[in-house]
Amino acid sequence: MGIRGLMSFVEDHSNEFFTDVKLRDTRIIIDGYALFHRLCFNSHLELRYGGDYDAFADVAQNFFESLFSCNICPYVVLDGGCDISDKKLTTLKDRAREKIQAAHSLSVGGSGCVCPLLTREVFIQVLIRLRVPFVQCFSEADRDIMTLANHWNCPVLSSDSDFCIFDLKVGFCPLNSFQWGNVNTSKGTQGCYIPAKCFSLDALCHYFSNMNKDLLPLFAVLCGNDHVHLPIVDTVLSQVRLPPGAANAKGRRHYRIVGLLSWLSRFAGPTEALDNVLKYLPKKDRENVRELLCCSMEEYQPSQVKLQDFFLRGTYDCPEALGLGVPEWVLVALARGQLAPFVSDALVLRRTFLHTQVENMQQPNAHRVSLPIRQVMYGLLSNGSAPLRGAPLNASPPRPLAFSEVERIRKNIKISIVDAVNLPKDHSDLSKLTELSSARRQALLLETLKVKQTVLDPIPPSLKLPIAVSCYWLQHSEVKAKLHHLQALLLGMLQGPLHAIIDSPGIVDLAPRQAQCLAAR
């Protein structure tokens, strides 16, 4: 989510809307998606060659260690899958196109910001290693973050401008003014703090004639967030007399922001304001637009999900997911970050976005090689939830269930229809998948990868899966891999074990010396 131009507007008025704070001795709720993107893009990491993951992990660890040194207890909340209403589909497609352009720029030596594919997974690994509490929501996390922060009376850390709209008790600290690399010592004490700025919703309302804060969700929807874009706003703005100095606002976006807030400040509450907005529409359109606006304004109300129950007791209850019939073990695995949002998108929407990476845009995208694996995954997910929108409950499809994949083709996006694989009966009930024996599950995995168990028998346990996946890749790659490609891949796999041997104290045989020789090659 986010209101275009709002963050730059409030930052341009930093003296009016922000207060300087010294963060220490507090809980803080962190927007995980915003954080790992900022750490990735603002730490001078290499983005062109598949991911500088070691360096990214170091940066993420340093961030949390700064918090620990100030006795700040972080709780990280990650976005899950796409909203089931599909209100953001157009926005998601637009962003996918923008990422393709950025990836193309990076691929030819230009600039751009595209997270390497495994950045999120590495971030979660760092959280687990440092024992930072985190949860992955079933869908977008903003409302859950706001609700938890208000329950615990603590601030939110994010870069999402929607947190300038939410009514947060303690406030919202933007990431770009959160000086975690500049930990200070409090005078006269042994304690440390992190300098930051905290946004004040009351100050924003005071600036615009003490407007009612309940009007802000309507402002967000009218101004244009990720869900709604209404041309009616231009008609409203033509009736607005801007306050002194507003003509100096930066660009069209700030003009819209100042104009809408000034106009809305005339009304006592959202009901009166909404009635006045609808006056500019033909009568036949008013009720539909009213319903759309009211529905979108609900996105700024507290969530029914109680994340405190997950952090304190490990229970994740999401009414939205339960209403869709998602199996409980899937919900728990999603909440713990053990399953990616890709799974919930496929399960609920029957549609997935294949994330763009930096590669040769004239070649097929790298996700093509894993299509047979995804088809098996879709087969496992085919019977995992209640059908959405108009699908007959007892209809038997004439062919395997189809899934949509939004993927890159050259420098644009394409929606491909992919059939799920028909699986044996004992795999057809997703709710009972975890009851299968480990031997049966492993057999399905090896069958999917087209690898025989005998090939893996001599391989150390920690390398069985990487070797199996490498065998799959060699068989399915559209461009034939050469020996030096395979050698580079194997050396990359061995780097971790080799350094573990080198760094192990107390080993007196030749293994460390041999490992050093191999690691240096």
PyMOL commands that set and color helices and strands:
alter all, ss='L'
color gray80, all
select helices_A, chain A and resi 6-12+14-17+32-41+53-69+89-107+119-130+142-152+161-164+175-177+201-207+213-223+232-237+246-248+251-264+270-278+283-300+307-313+319-323+328-335+341-349+366-381+425-427+430-435+438-449+453-456+461-476+483-503+511-519
alter helices_A, ss='H'
color red, helices_A
select strands_A, chain A and resi 18-23+26-31+72-78+134-136+156-158+172-174+184-185+192-199+351-353+402-409+412-419
alter strands_A, ss='S'
color yellow, strands_A
deselect
rebuild
show_as cartoon
